């Protein structure tokens, strides 16, 4: 869990520092292979993610979490 919190803080910091400040209307799409459980945690804890494309679970699944579209393939 400690490592996951570290990753969340890194994503938040880099998202805002390197992208959202420069492109406030830009879309944020994450390509992930972490599975739906971790993708849901990211969506719940990091604002301004528009979509997460997830490929770990090998199941077609679509959900909306905290305004983030999660698409699993």
N, C-alpha and C positions, 0 to 999 in steps of 0.2 A: 504494500500500500504506500509506503514511503517513496518508492521509486515512481509510482504512478502520480503522486502529488508533485514530484519534481518535474515530471513530463508535462503535467497540466500547467505548472507555473512557467515552464519554458515556452510552451505554445502561447500562453497569454501574453507573455512579455514580447516575444518576437512578432506575434500577430499585430500588436499595437505599435510597437517601435518601428518595425520595418515595412509594414504594409498599410494598416488602417489610417495612420497619421498622414501618409502621403496620398492614399487613395481611399478616402472615407466612404465612397459609394461602391468600391470594388467588391466583387464576390469572393468569398473564401470557401474553397472546396478542398477537403482533405481526402487523400487516397490512403486507405488503411487496410491492414491485414490483421487487425487485432481482435475482431469478433464483435458481435452486437453488444455484449456486456460493456466492453471498454468504450466502444463508440457512443453508447448512451451516457456513460460517465463524462466523456469529453463534451457532448452536446449539453448536458445539464450544467457543466461548470465553466464553459468558455463561451462567452457571448460573441455574436457576430460571425459564427460559422454558418454558412448558408447550406452546405451539403457535405455529407460524409459518404464516400463510396467505399464500401466494405466488402472484402472478398474472403474472409476466413471461414465463415460458417457453412458455405456451400449450399445455402438455401436462399431462394428468392424471397426477400422480405423488405417491406417499405414501412417506415414509421416517421412520425414527426415528434421531435423532442425539443422543447424549449425554443421552438422556431427553426430548428435545424432538421432538414430532410435527411434521413438515413436510408441509404439504398444498399441492401446486401445482395450479393450475387452468388 
